[in-house]
């Protein structure tokens, strides 16, 4: 299905950002894929193009590709359009770094803290990154939403009194 | 009269260890068990009874729903995710189902869409009544709170007849709804209930929304402007109280909303009172929407898609892809980003609770300078739902 308003927005944005890929997914849904180092330029461009509202930053751990995908959800209130800006970064802890965008979208600060706590992506320039967030101190540095997080091992370690975890079983239903 | 300084000096001389207090400020842990904070914890730095600094302290409720959802088959996740926001548990069901529908490419039958719209609006009305209960308890008008709880009970009873459960309905499922509406009697009862609640709105106005005490307590506290609210990602009635008419039902239409005629109430002041009044107007609009839907009547047809995949739910698979769906809840824009890798479990479920925007940064900034007695009022006027934050 073609949606002309969306095609125009994508065309207008891609003219100024030739490094990006953009497409119309369906009515009122746009999608952009950009290289990680251009995120600040691109979000600044999006804000100038009437996307004032940041809804959230989602992270997806693609463990087979060795990458973490960050999805910035933006909303255009006037043209009633939702845009996803997708970025891929390596998932190694020392390389999973992104520049913060909280000076462009102040709301991003909270979402960045969220992604840092659960995925271990470090957002450079966000001062609140070091502050305690949802997880307790002993859990910090474990990054529970990563796909290779050993959930059963963690449960066994934390709740030692539970003896229902049989060592001989290799499959558990959680 | 003995001054406080003398008492402190005496206590120190008697060997008591007192913490050094710089000037007159002290730290106050507000919540999470305190009932005025609705399971949310704030660390306040106080000077006398004025807040100097506030730090939101989430994490008390964290239940790891998003991680658990990755280990469960697609259909059983509904029973899990609806627990994210208790007062309107139909919203997480709806966003999850809508996102899954979009990934599969299902066209949900009209009858199912109609039922989903009715359920969502009923949830909105019951959540607003629940909110009125909270607000009036915090204002000290307990009578209105008890009325609101009693009227909500009528909706709960209708929900029970429709879905088999009072609070957690597990009703909206991918592809439609779980079962059909019980019959014309139920529709008549719903119509009566809507009329009944509408007839009781003037009572709430007299007791709460036009009350001198409410104006004294709520006017001019927790003020935010349009620019600030948009930058902070605030949505829902909190944003509409600053003058931005952003409503997902109008701006990203879903289900039956494009065919309905309703207004999006906005106010300009952006203070606690404006937020309360916007909610009051919205309650009226929601009742109006329900009236329209009931007048329209349920369209004929099936209440869920007919697909062979629905025969074996544990092995039900969703093709690889991702989708974002969002609906308007009473707290704001409630969304879910769902990724599938083609298996029988979701690869990633990320829920966007509206409270995460106005419950952390905005709250921290609005509380500065407020009196201790205003803290629960500001919290209640923002309608913070802590489980949204601690998913």
Interface residues (C-beta under 8 A of the other chain):
Chain A: X26 X28 X29 X52 X53 X54 X55 X56 X58 X59 X60 X61 X71 X73 X75 X77 X80 X82 X84 X105 X106 X107 X109 X110 X111 X114 X132 X133 X134 X135 X136 X144 X145 X151 X174
Chain B: X58 X59 X62 X64 X66 X67 X68 X71 X102 X230 X231 X232 X233 X235 X244 X246 X251 X252 X322 X324 X326 X333 X335 X337 X339 X347 X348 X350 X352 X356 X357 X360 X361 X389 X390
